[in-house]
Amino acid sequence: MKYVDEFRSLALANKLLAEIRRTVTRPWVIMEVCGGQTHSIVKYGLDQLLPPEIELVHGPGCPVCVTSLESIDRAHALARRPGVIFCSFGDMLRVPGSSGDLFQVKAQGGDVRVVYSPLDCLKVARENPGKQVVFFAIGFETTAPANAMSVWQARALGIGNYSILVSHVTVPPAMTCILESPGNRVQAFLGAGHVCAVMGWEEYEPLAARYRVPIVVTGFEPLDLLEGILMAARQLEDGRHEVENQYARAVVRGGNPEARRTIARVFEPCDRAWRGIGVIPASGYRLREEFAAYDAARIFEIEGIVSREPEACISGLVLQGARRPLDCPAFGTSCTPETPLGATMVSAEGACAAYYNYGRRRGADSQSAAPRLVSAPGVAETKVEASLDPAGTGACATE
Ligand code: SF4
């Protein structure tokens, strides 16, 4: 655990915070793209330690949160079918569809199973030759290689009763969508380190140039995030708009070539609906024609499902950084992790769940209250001590 502890060092955090304060001269809005980064920022109170000039807004990088309601409803419809074994990562089981979640489908008799890898499904398929095994393939570029590999392997091994329900999304089109939205306030991005570990950052370079926006590929630990913010702030103050890499211990410019090849062999780009946002052109993956026999959407003819988001939920605006969880009237009242109305309250990486789980409450610990934590000498010091893990207990979750 020593390696992780070093990325939570109180002394280094204070140095980075001091450097950020020295750097910024005017207000800047920076978006962290990834839900794992949002989780760390809220958990460690990093947003409340920053100088008031830096506003962090939370992006659409939680894979569970952005999986469209329609995709979830289709998954539920499939999981209810007799003869289907529906496999999913555990975090999708509590995500609400239009009527209930996968736990309820399971309680009503659906054969819903949690797997830790899509490759586990191939074993399930072999053990159950009389059934159809379907895996719910969601997520960003990070999960796509393993999901693609499961299809590749199924074909190689001659497993004919396995398919995937694809709802993959990709990051750069979502960033483009945010930058082109009329009310956009985002001036710099912290790129998702794990996505770039797979894809590299070549795709971000045209984005940075076209929209004149700094993008810093950033990790997930407190020091990663503070350093990423510092790098972004320096670019903003200097008037630069480059792609920089804070997460050099995990990311290289070209990403992971083998993982990228695996994705490209099995998937191709397609338009994709994002929960709460709508359809973003060329923002998803679908199976290539040659893998149609492994495409659950084609095998089971589940088109035509019409879904409607709960009217009270503003998660689409939260996912675009246009609103904060505390702006939602349902936050902490009719919407809690026990009774989630929207996906951003269900997933551990969702902004609403992070705010709720780490004690943010309206009128108390909101972002607007943050300056008081850094305005008085010594207060920020105390907060850092409370937020980080100087004792090295390793009590903090990592992404
Ligand atoms: S608090 Fe609940 S209802 Fe409000 S935006 Fe978040 S998930 Fe949606």
Residues whose N, C-alpha, C, O or C-beta is under 5 A from the ligand:
A	BS01	SF4	A312 C313 I314 S315 P325 C328 A330 F331 C335 L341 G342 A343 T344 M345 C352
